[in-house]
Amino acid sequence: MNRKGKRIIRYLGISLFLIILAGGCAKDQELNQTDYSNNNKEPEINKEEETVKIGVLLPMSGAQSKAGQEVRAAMNMFVDIINENRNDIDIPLAQSEGLPNLGGKKIELVFGDLKSADTALSEAERLITSEGAVGICGLFSSANTKTAAVSTEKYGIPLMSEGTSPTLTEKGYQYFFRVFPDDTMYVEDSFKYLMELNETKQADIKTVAFISEDTEFGKNIANVEKKCAEKYGFEIVENITYSSNATNLISESLKLKKSDPDVVMMSSYISDVILYMKTFKQLNYKPKMIMGQRGGFMTSELFTALGEDAEGLCSTSAWSLDLQIPLVKQLGDLYKEEYSGGVEMIADVLKCSTDLYVLCLAINQAGSTDAEAIKEAMLNLEYPEEQLFIAGTGFEFNEVGQNTAATALICQIKDGKYRTVYPNSINAYEGLFPLPPWYEK
């Protein structure tokens, strides 16, 4: 081939390369534009699912995973009651298979791992946008309730939570609902119980001390406790805030021993409760009453970790196995025998699973998975009082999502179980006061 022919071939080869390169760049630009546009597009939620999917956020790994497993077992129990025909359990939706007002559609739970408040946002969003959840519930603190609410409010999805902070109903949330009491109601009943002991048992309780871990849970309760103590005329001799990551609580315990309050009220998670009780025993210190504000006092680990040393501890609560309501024992037995591997149901487990159940009731009453229809049904929920398995008169949600028919309880541990001591109208145990010393024979 002559020199001219070689130049022509070289020219054609270069031209072809430039054409391919230009095409590739254009394709890359097109892909980049597509990716950018998809990242900014609101995901579509599929409303034509064969099942009704409900998102559940639970700690499934880490320190709280055991509590998460127990809640999951109780939720599975309620889902089976709804999805199967259970003529032996006399609560709404048990006698039909699925949701009758949605053509018998079954409930399906989709789960997210609630490792921390930081994951509540991303996991709630994933359950809504990727899994098609039409509502969210789970084992929430007040802090991760607020985080999850960023997603549920953004997409207009009902959020059922037992985060107890009073601020949750002050945020202007449009889709938040709480079935059981808030901290104000729980703490108020704590002091009413002390007043009752003074009046009926001449307990002569005059002084109180507060121990509060330093996250939102403890801070909120301490503020309410201070107001209630002043309202009911009790002297505050100590108000201790400690780090939620503390590994040594001797200094705080010595302060309590020195101030010698009649009642110590504690807002603590389970590891702190265990450490405090062991430290108290080491120092041979025990007040006349120890009143927990739920948290670590409402976990099954309390009994396994402390054994007999848990006897006599009190806590505010919203539910107890000894409530004189036939359905309470029936549901408790079902959970223990068929779902939990022999573990008895405790209040926080029942509360979270009741959230799921109430959400299912509202979806069925709405006859729709549309959020506005579910919200409207929640605000006008119909439930026969004779079929209740909780204390109170039912489910009556106000405009900020709080169930105003809920009742708080005070429970005390006797023989390794919580027994209801307040209010008098439903108590099953007279209570122990004052607590005996650690080493009394």
Secondary structure, DSSP 8 states (H G I E B T S, - for coil): --HHHHHHHHHHHHHHHHHHHHHHHHHHHHHHHHHHHHHTS--------SSEEEEEEE--SSTTHHHHHHHHHHHHHHHHHHHS--TTS-STTSSSSSBGGGTTB-EEEEEEE--SHHHHHHHHHHHHHTS--S-EEES--HHHHHHHHHHHHHHT--EE-----GGGGSS--SSEEBSS--HHHHHHHHHHHHHHHHHHS-----EEEEEEESSHHHHHHHHHHHHHHHHHT-EEEEEEEE-TT-S--HHHHHHHHHH--SEEEEE--HHHHHHHHHHHHHTT---SEEEE-SGGGGSTHHHHHHGGGGTT-EEEES--TT-S-HHHHHHHHHHHHHTSSS----HHHHHHHHHHHHHHHHHHHHTS--HHHHHHHHHT----GGG--SSBS---B-TTSBBTTB--EEEEEETTEEEEEESTTT-S-----S---TT--
